[in-house]
């Protein structure tokens, strides 16, 4: 469990002597003792940032089929996701305007749905956090991205998972039948990559930041490797970057933090709220005409405790708040344009 740093109500004036680092303790503001901070401010944030018009990236189906060695295609069709192609044990979905997914594609090769489900479930637990690779520069499969115009994708995290670990996970889980473990080869090793799309060296948000949003704009980019070959991937909401709309001097991380605290202090806080992460990223919003924009923002990820009639103790609620780095205003919806 992370060590919690409780910020005192009054910051000592000694800390106000002009320090240039981005520690929360350097900020001159009143912070109530119900607000716990377990995050540092973003580092190396530029002083000026551009806002861009963006659109969903369209991928060349023929080129994808060629790169994935899916010629000849045995059958094709369309489902809710998009265009679907089969070749041997491989499947390729290419998203387009007629499906529910946009700006990407999904691919699956020679991997059973059972194993895929195990790896997906396993990766959503904390069990992989200690298995991160320090160096993934030699992964040859990453050359694939250059061939389809995805140079803006960069690997954020990479994990190595053994078949033996997956077997043990299945045996300890109530979500899988016993026979699923028998389909996993304990000698196999998988590499799981999480990527982000970058604009001007700033990542796009890779998680939903608006609860219940009907406009999903977060970028998903995940790749599963076996023997340095791509056997599964999901790319959703990858964008082509278009016209620069504006270039603005943005508020600093310290100013953004003060805005968050001022807003927090407007309501009576009986339970604690813990800020777990503060990041600087591009978010994509959509105006009433359907035009999409990538604009810079500070994203606060926090956990607040809420009273519940069904629990004797307050229950934790995970939430996010987004502050525009241009205006300092809270961006409450993806559907607000710029």
LUMPA-688106 format. One record per residue (C-alpha): residue number from 1; x, y, z. Coordinates in nm, 4 decimals, decimal comma. Last residue first. Layout:
N
<rec seq="NUM" px="X" py="Y" pz="Z"/>
...
***
This chain:
338
<rec seq="338" px="-1,2677" py="2,3946" pz="-2,7371"/>
<rec seq="337" px="-1,5240" py="2,1311" pz="-2,8335"/>
<rec seq="336" px="-1,7503" py="2,0608" pz="-2,5353"/>
<rec seq="335" px="-1,8510" py="1,6970" pz="-2,5848"/>
<rec seq="334" px="-1,5748" py="1,5321" pz="-2,3842"/>
<rec seq="333" px="-1,7422" py="1,6675" pz="-2,0729"/>
<rec seq="332" px="-1,6573" py="1,8419" pz="-1,7471"/>
<rec seq="331" px="-1,3559" py="2,0443" pz="-1,8547"/>
<rec seq="330" px="-1,2686" py="2,2403" pz="-1,5412"/>
<rec seq="329" px="-1,1363" py="2,5877" pz="-1,6177"/>
<rec seq="328" px="-0,7707" py="2,6916" pz="-1,5984"/>
<rec seq="327" px="-0,8006" py="2,8465" pz="-1,9427"/>
<rec seq="326" px="-0,5214" py="2,6933" pz="-2,1475"/>
<rec seq="325" px="-0,4155" py="2,4003" pz="-1,9278"/>
<rec seq="324" px="-0,7798" py="2,2973" pz="-1,9104"/>
<rec seq="323" px="-0,8483" py="2,1169" pz="-1,5839"/>
<rec seq="322" px="-0,9715" py="1,7581" pz="-1,5888"/>
<rec seq="321" px="-1,1075" py="1,5771" pz="-1,2859"/>
<rec seq="320" px="-1,0871" py="1,2036" pz="-1,2298"/>
<rec seq="319" px="-1,2725" py="0,9646" pz="-0,9999"/>
<rec seq="318" px="-1,2276" py="0,6432" pz="-0,8011"/>
<rec seq="317" px="-1,4850" py="0,5980" pz="-0,5226"/>
<rec seq="316" px="-1,3824" py="0,4309" pz="-0,1957"/>
<rec seq="315" px="-1,6641" py="0,3155" pz="0,0372"/>
<rec seq="314" px="-1,7292" py="0,4760" pz="0,3749"/>
<rec seq="313" px="-1,7625" py="0,2145" pz="0,6510"/>
<rec seq="312" px="-2,0752" py="0,0448" pz="0,7837"/>
<rec seq="311" px="-2,1735" py="-0,0398" pz="0,4256"/>
<rec seq="310" px="-2,5082" py="-0,0614" pz="0,2506"/>
<rec seq="309" px="-2,6278" py="0,2869" pz="0,3453"/>
<rec seq="308" px="-2,3080" py="0,4260" pz="0,1952"/>
<rec seq="307" px="-2,0898" py="0,7201" pz="0,2907"/>
<rec seq="306" px="-1,8336" py="0,8180" pz="0,0321"/>
<rec seq="305" px="-1,4555" py="0,8095" pz="0,0492"/>
<rec seq="304" px="-1,2703" py="0,9825" pz="-0,2313"/>
<rec seq="303" px="-1,0041" py="0,8421" pz="-0,4579"/>
<rec seq="302" px="-0,8168" py="1,0678" pz="-0,6948"/>
<rec seq="301" px="-0,6858" py="1,1042" pz="-1,0480"/>
<rec seq="300" px="-0,6211" py="1,4653" pz="-1,1437"/>
<rec seq="299" px="-0,5771" py="1,5348" pz="-1,5150"/>
<rec seq="298" px="-0,4048" py="1,8521" pz="-1,6276"/>
<rec seq="297" px="-0,4986" py="1,9519" pz="-1,9791"/>
<rec seq="296" px="-0,3665" py="2,0281" pz="-2,3255"/>
<rec seq="295" px="-0,6083" py="2,0278" pz="-2,6219"/>
<rec seq="294" px="-0,6698" py="1,7774" pz="-2,8986"/>
<rec seq="293" px="-0,9761" py="1,8819" pz="-3,0966"/>
<rec seq="292" px="-1,2545" py="1,6941" pz="-3,2707"/>
<rec seq="291" px="-1,5180" py="1,8396" pz="-3,5029"/>
<rec seq="290" px="-1,8556" py="1,6686" pz="-3,4673"/>
<rec seq="289" px="-2,0577" py="1,9834" pz="-3,5330"/>
<rec seq="288" px="-2,1578" py="2,0081" pz="-3,1668"/>
<rec seq="287" px="-1,7931" py="2,0053" pz="-3,0586"/>
<rec seq="286" px="-1,5822" py="1,6998" pz="-2,9734"/>
<rec seq="285" px="-1,3052" py="1,6835" pz="-2,7156"/>
<rec seq="284" px="-0,9710" py="1,5026" pz="-2,7219"/>
<rec seq="283" px="-0,7416" py="1,5259" pz="-2,4216"/>
<rec seq="282" px="-0,3717" py="1,5998" pz="-2,4422"/>
<rec seq="281" px="-0,1747" py="1,5153" pz="-2,1346"/>
<rec seq="280" px="-0,0287" py="1,6510" pz="-1,8098"/>
<rec seq="279" px="-0,0636" py="1,4065" pz="-1,5240"/>
<rec seq="278" px="-0,1520" py="1,4208" pz="-1,1536"/>
<rec seq="277" px="-0,1842" py="1,0876" pz="-0,9710"/>
<rec seq="276" px="-0,3166" py="0,9465" pz="-0,6439"/>
<rec seq="275" px="-0,4965" py="1,2458" pz="-0,4952"/>
<rec seq="274" px="-0,6584" py="1,1048" pz="-0,1818"/>
<rec seq="273" px="-0,9916" py="1,2391" pz="-0,0593"/>
<rec seq="272" px="-1,0820" py="1,2058" pz="0,3063"/>
<rec seq="271" px="-1,4292" py="1,2187" pz="0,4537"/>
<rec seq="270" px="-1,6303" py="1,5083" pz="0,5984"/>
<rec seq="269" px="-1,5545" py="1,7596" pz="0,3249"/>
<rec seq="268" px="-1,7836" py="2,0639" pz="0,3210"/>
<rec seq="267" px="-1,7767" py="2,1929" pz="-0,0328"/>
<rec seq="266" px="-1,5989" py="2,4939" pz="-0,1835"/>
<rec seq="265" px="-1,2639" py="2,3689" pz="-0,0489"/>
<rec seq="264" px="-1,2301" py="2,1105" pz="-0,3266"/>
<rec seq="263" px="-1,2673" py="2,3809" pz="-0,5906"/>
<rec seq="262" px="-0,9886" py="2,5842" pz="-0,4318"/>
<rec seq="261" px="-0,7774" py="2,2676" pz="-0,4074"/>
<rec seq="260" px="-0,8175" py="2,1849" pz="-0,7774"/>
<rec seq="259" px="-0,7430" py="2,5429" pz="-0,8810"/>
<rec seq="258" px="-0,4319" py="2,5412" pz="-0,6595"/>
<rec seq="257" px="-0,3144" py="2,2230" pz="-0,8297"/>
<rec seq="256" px="-0,3603" py="2,3770" pz="-1,1732"/>
<rec seq="255" px="-0,1603" py="2,6826" pz="-1,0677"/>
<rec seq="254" px="0,1214" py="2,4613" pz="-0,9425"/>
<rec seq="253" px="0,1203" py="2,2583" pz="-1,2660"/>
<rec seq="252" px="0,1677" py="2,5858" pz="-1,4566"/>
<rec seq="251" px="-0,0996" py="2,7562" pz="-1,6646"/>
<rec seq="250" px="-0,0520" py="2,7546" pz="-2,0383"/>
<rec seq="249" px="0,0888" py="3,0062" pz="-2,2845"/>
<rec seq="248" px="-0,1144" py="2,9343" pz="-2,5919"/>
<rec seq="247" px="-0,0751" py="2,8126" pz="-2,9490"/>
<rec seq="246" px="-0,3901" py="2,7982" pz="-3,1580"/>
<rec seq="245" px="-0,5888" py="2,5900" pz="-3,4048"/>
<rec seq="244" px="-0,3016" py="2,3845" pz="-3,5463"/>
<rec seq="243" px="-0,4564" py="2,1994" pz="-3,8396"/>
<rec seq="242" px="-0,4506" py="1,8220" pz="-3,8550"/>
<rec seq="241" px="-0,3270" py="1,5395" pz="-3,6356"/>
<rec seq="240" px="-0,4504" py="1,1987" pz="-3,7462"/>
<rec seq="239" px="-0,5844" py="1,0162" pz="-3,4447"/>
<rec seq="238" px="-0,5855" py="0,6682" pz="-3,2923"/>
<rec seq="237" px="-0,9155" py="0,6131" pz="-3,1149"/>
<rec seq="236" px="-0,8833" py="0,2357" pz="-3,0694"/>
<rec seq="235" px="-0,5842" py="0,0087" pz="-3,1349"/>
<rec seq="234" px="-0,6162" py="-0,3408" pz="-2,9873"/>
<rec seq="233" px="-0,3526" py="-0,6070" pz="-3,0475"/>
<rec seq="232" px="-0,2996" py="-0,9820" pz="-3,0508"/>
<rec seq="231" px="-0,0411" py="-1,2285" pz="-3,1735"/>
<rec seq="230" px="0,2351" py="-0,9833" pz="-3,2605"/>
<rec seq="229" px="0,5573" py="-1,1791" pz="-3,2952"/>
<rec seq="228" px="0,8578" py="-1,1486" pz="-3,0642"/>
<rec seq="227" px="0,8232" py="-1,5112" pz="-2,9498"/>
<rec seq="226" px="0,4725" py="-1,4230" pz="-2,8296"/>
<rec seq="225" px="0,3692" py="-1,0589" pz="-2,8234"/>
<rec seq="224" px="0,0550" py="-0,8853" pz="-2,6981"/>
<rec seq="223" px="-0,0065" py="-0,5262" pz="-2,8070"/>
<rec seq="222" px="-0,2213" py="-0,2566" pz="-2,6464"/>
<rec seq="221" px="-0,3112" py="0,0890" pz="-2,7778"/>
<rec seq="220" px="-0,6275" py="0,2531" pz="-2,6448"/>
<rec seq="219" px="-0,6755" py="0,6263" pz="-2,6958"/>
<rec seq="218" px="-0,9460" py="0,8035" pz="-2,4965"/>
<rec seq="217" px="-1,2186" py="0,9789" pz="-2,6971"/>
<rec seq="216" px="-1,5299" py="0,7869" pz="-2,5931"/>
<rec seq="215" px="-1,8342" py="1,0042" pz="-2,6558"/>
<rec seq="214" px="-2,1272" py="0,8677" pz="-2,4554"/>
<rec seq="213" px="-1,9488" py="0,9627" pz="-2,1348"/>
<rec seq="212" px="-2,0681" py="0,7795" pz="-1,8233"/>
<rec seq="211" px="-1,7897" py="0,9158" pz="-1,6039"/>
<rec seq="210" px="-1,5596" py="1,1502" pz="-1,7933"/>
<rec seq="209" px="-1,1887" py="1,0772" pz="-1,7799"/>
<rec seq="208" px="-1,1739" py="0,7616" pz="-1,9876"/>
<rec seq="207" px="-0,8135" py="0,6375" pz="-2,0033"/>
<rec seq="206" px="-0,5299" py="0,6717" pz="-2,2540"/>
<rec seq="205" px="-0,5101" py="1,0513" pz="-2,2546"/>
<rec seq="204" px="-0,2922" py="1,1678" pz="-2,5415"/>
<rec seq="203" px="0,0778" py="1,1875" pz="-2,4691"/>
<rec seq="202" px="0,2852" py="1,5074" pz="-2,5058"/>
<rec seq="201" px="0,6037" py="1,4840" pz="-2,7141"/>
<rec seq="200" px="0,4607" py="1,7272" pz="-2,9733"/>
<rec seq="199" px="0,1626" py="1,4942" pz="-3,0144"/>
<rec seq="198" px="0,2048" py="1,1468" pz="-2,8671"/>
<rec seq="197" px="-0,0022" py="0,8307" pz="-2,8974"/>
<rec seq="196" px="0,0332" py="0,6011" pz="-2,6005"/>
<rec seq="195" px="0,1427" py="0,2383" pz="-2,5743"/>
<rec seq="194" px="0,0891" py="-0,0559" pz="-2,3405"/>
<rec seq="193" px="0,2874" py="-0,3665" pz="-2,4274"/>
<rec seq="192" px="0,2406" py="-0,7219" pz="-2,3006"/>
<rec seq="191" px="0,5190" py="-0,9728" pz="-2,3575"/>
<rec seq="190" px="0,4333" py="-1,3414" pz="-2,3368"/>
<rec seq="189" px="0,6512" py="-1,6350" pz="-2,2307"/>
<rec seq="188" px="0,5717" py="-2,0007" pz="-2,2915"/>
<rec seq="187" px="0,7184" py="-2,2838" pz="-2,0843"/>
<rec seq="186" px="0,4044" py="-2,3219" pz="-1,8695"/>
<rec seq="185" px="0,2026" py="-2,4049" pz="-2,1839"/>
<rec seq="184" px="-0,1552" py="-2,2932" pz="-2,1216"/>
<rec seq="183" px="-0,4368" py="-2,5161" pz="-2,2483"/>
<rec seq="182" px="-0,4312" py="-2,7242" pz="-1,9287"/>
<rec seq="181" px="-0,5075" py="-2,4138" pz="-1,7212"/>
<rec seq="180" px="-0,8321" py="-2,3649" pz="-1,9151"/>
<rec seq="179" px="-0,9406" py="-2,7204" pz="-1,8257"/>
<rec seq="178" px="-0,9918" py="-2,6246" pz="-1,4613"/>
<rec seq="177" px="-1,2703" py="-2,3766" pz="-1,5395"/>
<rec seq="176" px="-1,2054" py="-2,0054" pz="-1,5075"/>
<rec seq="175" px="-1,3515" py="-1,7182" pz="-1,3063"/>
<rec seq="174" px="-1,2949" py="-1,8732" pz="-0,9632"/>
<rec seq="173" px="-0,9272" py="-1,7906" pz="-0,9779"/>
<rec seq="172" px="-0,6388" py="-1,9655" pz="-0,7988"/>
<rec seq="171" px="-0,5929" py="-2,2306" pz="-1,0693"/>
<rec seq="170" px="-0,6122" py="-1,9665" pz="-1,3424"/>
<rec seq="169" px="-0,3460" py="-1,7526" pz="-1,1749"/>
<rec seq="168" px="-0,1163" py="-2,0494" pz="-1,1288"/>
<rec seq="167" px="-0,1456" py="-2,1324" pz="-1,4969"/>
<rec seq="166" px="-0,0816" py="-1,7712" pz="-1,5960"/>
<rec seq="165" px="0,2338" py="-1,7637" pz="-1,3858"/>
<rec seq="164" px="0,3587" py="-2,0833" pz="-1,5522"/>
<rec seq="163" px="0,2821" py="-1,9383" pz="-1,8948"/>
<rec seq="162" px="0,5207" py="-1,6564" pz="-1,8168"/>
<rec seq="161" px="0,4387" py="-1,2850" pz="-1,8275"/>
<rec seq="160" px="0,6811" py="-1,0120" pz="-1,9342"/>
<rec seq="159" px="0,5507" py="-0,6580" pz="-1,8999"/>
<rec seq="158" px="0,6018" py="-0,3427" pz="-2,1059"/>
<rec seq="157" px="0,4986" py="0,0113" pz="-2,0174"/>
<rec seq="156" px="0,4824" py="0,3431" pz="-2,2005"/>
<rec seq="155" px="0,5627" py="0,2211" pz="-2,5503"/>
<rec seq="154" px="0,5451" py="0,5040" pz="-2,8020"/>
<rec seq="153" px="0,2970" py="0,5642" pz="-3,0808"/>
<rec seq="152" px="0,3597" py="0,8735" pz="-3,2921"/>
<rec seq="151" px="0,5456" py="0,6647" pz="-3,5507"/>
<rec seq="150" px="0,2161" py="0,4966" pz="-3,6329"/>
<rec seq="149" px="0,2245" py="0,5307" pz="-4,0101"/>
<rec seq="148" px="0,1512" py="0,1676" pz="-4,0949"/>
<rec seq="147" px="0,5045" py="0,0458" pz="-4,1681"/>
<rec seq="146" px="0,6556" py="0,2440" pz="-3,8813"/>
<rec seq="145" px="0,4359" py="0,0575" pz="-3,6346"/>
<rec seq="144" px="0,5706" py="-0,2811" pz="-3,7421"/>
<rec seq="143" px="0,9207" py="-0,1900" pz="-3,6302"/>
<rec seq="142" px="0,7887" py="-0,2490" pz="-3,2773"/>
<rec seq="141" px="0,7898" py="-0,6228" pz="-3,3466"/>
<rec seq="140" px="1,1686" py="-0,6183" pz="-3,3185"/>
<rec seq="139" px="1,1618" py="-0,5669" pz="-2,9417"/>
<rec seq="138" px="1,5148" py="-0,4393" pz="-2,8800"/>
<rec seq="137" px="1,4124" py="-0,1085" pz="-2,7210"/>
<rec seq="136" px="1,2137" py="-0,2855" pz="-2,4471"/>
<rec seq="135" px="1,4375" py="-0,1995" pz="-2,1537"/>
<rec seq="134" px="1,3316" py="-0,1887" pz="-1,7879"/>
<rec seq="133" px="1,0679" py="-0,4574" pz="-1,8345"/>
<rec seq="132" px="0,7807" py="-0,4460" pz="-1,5885"/>
<rec seq="131" px="0,7084" py="-0,7625" pz="-1,3897"/>
<rec seq="130" px="0,6376" py="-0,6009" pz="-1,0529"/>
<rec seq="129" px="0,3096" py="-0,4504" pz="-1,1723"/>
<rec seq="128" px="0,1903" py="-0,7726" pz="-1,3320"/>
<rec seq="127" px="-0,0111" py="-0,9088" pz="-1,0375"/>
<rec seq="126" px="-0,1899" py="-0,5798" pz="-0,9723"/>
<rec seq="125" px="-0,4852" py="-0,7094" pz="-1,1716"/>
<rec seq="124" px="-0,6023" py="-0,5916" pz="-1,5129"/>
<rec seq="123" px="-0,3197" py="-0,7821" pz="-1,6820"/>
<rec seq="122" px="-0,4387" py="-1,1132" pz="-1,5418"/>
<rec seq="121" px="-0,7887" py="-1,0588" pz="-1,6784"/>
<rec seq="120" px="-0,6552" py="-0,9845" pz="-2,0265"/>
<rec seq="119" px="-0,4038" py="-1,2702" pz="-2,0104"/>
<rec seq="118" px="-0,6717" py="-1,5172" pz="-1,9002"/>
<rec seq="117" px="-0,9174" py="-1,3981" pz="-2,1644"/>
<rec seq="116" px="-0,6598" py="-1,4360" pz="-2,4409"/>
<rec seq="115" px="-0,5743" py="-1,7840" pz="-2,3125"/>
<rec seq="114" px="-0,9392" py="-1,8868" pz="-2,3244"/>
<rec seq="113" px="-1,0065" py="-1,7198" pz="-2,6586"/>
<rec seq="112" px="-0,7332" py="-1,9355" pz="-2,8057"/>
<rec seq="111" px="-0,4310" py="-1,7708" pz="-2,9626"/>
<rec seq="110" px="-0,3146" py="-1,8396" pz="-3,3149"/>
<rec seq="109" px="-0,3536" py="-1,4801" pz="-3,4321"/>
<rec seq="108" px="-0,5764" py="-1,1939" pz="-3,3204"/>
<rec seq="107" px="-0,5874" py="-0,8428" pz="-3,4644"/>
<rec seq="106" px="-0,7780" py="-0,5295" pz="-3,3732"/>
<rec seq="105" px="-0,8004" py="-0,2074" pz="-3,5728"/>
<rec seq="104" px="-0,7967" py="0,1670" pz="-3,5272"/>
<rec seq="103" px="-0,9593" py="0,5068" pz="-3,5533"/>
<rec seq="102" px="-1,3158" py="0,4173" pz="-3,4703"/>
<rec seq="101" px="-1,5219" py="0,1544" pz="-3,2942"/>
<rec seq="100" px="-1,9022" py="0,1363" pz="-3,3132"/>
<rec seq="99" px="-1,9020" py="0,0486" pz="-3,6821"/>
<rec seq="98" px="-2,0073" py="0,2321" pz="-3,9995"/>
<rec seq="97" px="-1,7435" py="0,5051" pz="-3,9760"/>
<rec seq="96" px="-1,4587" py="0,2534" pz="-3,9889"/>
<rec seq="95" px="-1,2784" py="0,0027" pz="-3,7714"/>
<rec seq="94" px="-1,0692" py="-0,2740" pz="-3,9254"/>
<rec seq="93" px="-1,1154" py="-0,6087" pz="-3,7496"/>
<rec seq="92" px="-0,8596" py="-0,8773" pz="-3,8311"/>
<rec seq="91" px="-0,8774" py="-1,2460" pz="-3,7482"/>
<rec seq="90" px="-0,6026" py="-1,5059" pz="-3,7859"/>
<rec seq="89" px="-0,6231" py="-1,8840" pz="-3,7549"/>
<rec seq="88" px="-0,6343" py="-1,9367" pz="-4,1305"/>
<rec seq="87" px="-0,7358" py="-1,6042" pz="-4,2851"/>
<rec seq="86" px="-1,0438" py="-1,4253" pz="-4,1600"/>
<rec seq="85" px="-1,1465" py="-1,0619" pz="-4,2136"/>
<rec seq="84" px="-1,3921" py="-0,8390" pz="-4,0268"/>
<rec seq="83" px="-1,4980" py="-0,4863" pz="-4,1216"/>
<rec seq="82" px="-1,6276" py="-0,2879" pz="-3,8255"/>
<rec seq="81" px="-1,7103" py="-0,3329" pz="-3,4591"/>
<rec seq="80" px="-2,0791" py="-0,4231" pz="-3,4893"/>
<rec seq="79" px="-2,0079" py="-0,6920" pz="-3,7489"/>
<rec seq="78" px="-1,9041" py="-0,6910" pz="-4,1130"/>
<rec seq="77" px="-1,7898" py="-0,9582" pz="-4,3518"/>
<rec seq="76" px="-1,4865" py="-1,1464" pz="-4,4734"/>
<rec seq="75" px="-1,3808" py="-1,4980" pz="-4,5610"/>
<rec seq="74" px="-1,0694" py="-1,7014" pz="-4,6488"/>
<rec seq="73" px="-0,8486" py="-1,3978" pz="-4,7095"/>
<rec seq="72" px="-0,5455" py="-1,4969" pz="-4,9185"/>
<rec seq="71" px="-0,3516" py="-1,3198" pz="-4,7876"/>
<rec seq="70" px="-0,3434" py="-1,2691" pz="-4,4116"/>
<rec seq="69" px="0,0325" py="-1,2197" pz="-4,3754"/>
<rec seq="68" px="-0,0215" py="-0,9589" pz="-4,1003"/>
<rec seq="67" px="0,1616" py="-0,6943" pz="-4,3043"/>
<rec seq="66" px="-0,0325" py="-0,7843" pz="-4,6185"/>
<rec seq="65" px="-0,3728" py="-0,7788" pz="-4,4511"/>
<rec seq="64" px="-0,2813" py="-0,4473" pz="-4,2884"/>
<rec seq="63" px="-0,1752" py="-0,3012" pz="-4,6235"/>
<rec seq="62" px="-0,4978" py="-0,4087" pz="-4,7905"/>
<rec seq="61" px="-0,7029" py="-0,2583" pz="-4,5071"/>
<rec seq="60" px="-0,5340" py="0,0829" pz="-4,5273"/>
<rec seq="59" px="-0,5952" py="0,2428" pz="-4,1882"/>
<rec seq="58" px="-0,8092" py="0,5503" pz="-4,1287"/>
<rec seq="57" px="-0,7008" py="0,7729" pz="-3,8406"/>
<rec seq="56" px="-0,9841" py="0,9412" pz="-3,6569"/>
<rec seq="55" px="-0,9689" py="1,3174" pz="-3,6830"/>
<rec seq="54" px="-0,7753" py="1,5928" pz="-3,5089"/>
<rec seq="53" px="-0,7863" py="1,9742" pz="-3,4881"/>
<rec seq="52" px="-0,4921" py="2,0851" pz="-3,2834"/>
<rec seq="51" px="-0,4255" py="2,2953" pz="-2,9721"/>
<rec seq="50" px="-0,0666" py="2,4056" pz="-2,9284"/>
<rec seq="49" px="0,1319" py="2,4315" pz="-2,6054"/>
<rec seq="48" px="0,3422" py="2,7109" pz="-2,4556"/>
<rec seq="47" px="0,5306" py="2,6973" pz="-2,1239"/>
<rec seq="46" px="0,6335" py="2,3351" pz="-2,1644"/>
<rec seq="45" px="0,5769" py="2,0889" pz="-1,8753"/>
<rec seq="44" px="0,9073" py="1,9371" pz="-1,7639"/>
<rec seq="43" px="0,7645" py="1,7670" pz="-1,4527"/>
<rec seq="42" px="0,4074" py="1,6835" pz="-1,3587"/>
<rec seq="41" px="0,3218" py="1,7531" pz="-0,9934"/>
<rec seq="40" px="0,3982" py="1,4829" pz="-0,7403"/>
<rec seq="39" px="0,1389" py="1,2399" pz="-0,6130"/>
<rec seq="38" px="0,0144" py="1,0870" pz="-0,2889"/>
<rec seq="37" px="-0,1726" py="1,3904" pz="-0,1626"/>
<rec seq="36" px="-0,4236" py="1,3568" pz="0,1187"/>
<rec seq="35" px="-0,7057" py="1,6083" pz="0,1434"/>
<rec seq="34" px="-0,9085" py="1,5810" pz="0,4641"/>
<rec seq="33" px="-0,6392" py="1,7854" pz="0,6436"/>
<rec seq="32" px="-0,7446" py="2,0888" pz="0,4491"/>
<rec seq="31" px="-0,4947" py="2,2489" pz="0,2097"/>
<rec seq="30" px="-0,4486" py="2,6241" pz="0,2285"/>
<rec seq="29" px="-0,2303" py="2,7440" pz="-0,0552"/>
<rec seq="28" px="0,1309" py="2,8349" pz="-0,1170"/>
<rec seq="27" px="0,2641" py="2,5471" pz="-0,3222"/>
<rec seq="26" px="0,6136" py="2,4181" pz="-0,2516"/>
<rec seq="25" px="0,4843" py="2,1084" pz="-0,0692"/>
<rec seq="24" px="0,3343" py="1,9817" pz="-0,3938"/>
<rec seq="23" px="0,6821" py="1,9378" pz="-0,5341"/>
<rec seq="22" px="0,7379" py="2,0818" pz="-0,8786"/>
<rec seq="21" px="1,0892" py="2,2128" pz="-0,8509"/>
<rec seq="20" px="1,1768" py="2,5806" pz="-0,8925"/>
<rec seq="19" px="1,2181" py="2,6796" pz="-0,5289"/>
<rec seq="18" px="1,1531" py="3,0526" pz="-0,4907"/>
<rec seq="17" px="1,1746" py="3,1024" pz="-0,1152"/>
<rec seq="16" px="0,8227" py="2,9838" pz="-0,0441"/>
<rec seq="15" px="0,9287" py="2,6702" pz="0,1402"/>
<rec seq="14" px="1,0590" py="2,8739" pz="0,4320"/>
<rec seq="13" px="0,7147" py="3,0251" pz="0,4634"/>
<rec seq="12" px="0,5968" py="2,6956" pz="0,6080"/>
<rec seq="11" px="0,2920" py="2,5565" pz="0,4380"/>
<rec seq="10" px="-0,0274" py="2,5817" pz="0,6435"/>
<rec seq="9" px="-0,2872" py="2,3066" pz="0,6581"/>
<rec seq="8" px="-0,0277" py="2,0302" pz="0,6569"/>
<rec seq="7" px="-0,0172" py="1,7899" pz="0,3616"/>
<rec seq="6" px="-0,0573" py="1,4265" pz="0,4575"/>
<rec seq="5" px="0,1686" py="1,2048" pz="0,2477"/>
<rec seq="4" px="0,0314" py="0,8549" pz="0,2218"/>
<rec seq="3" px="0,2640" py="0,5604" pz="0,1767"/>
<rec seq="2" px="0,1322" py="0,3392" pz="-0,0951"/>
<rec seq="1" px="0,0000" py="0,0000" pz="0,0000"/>
***
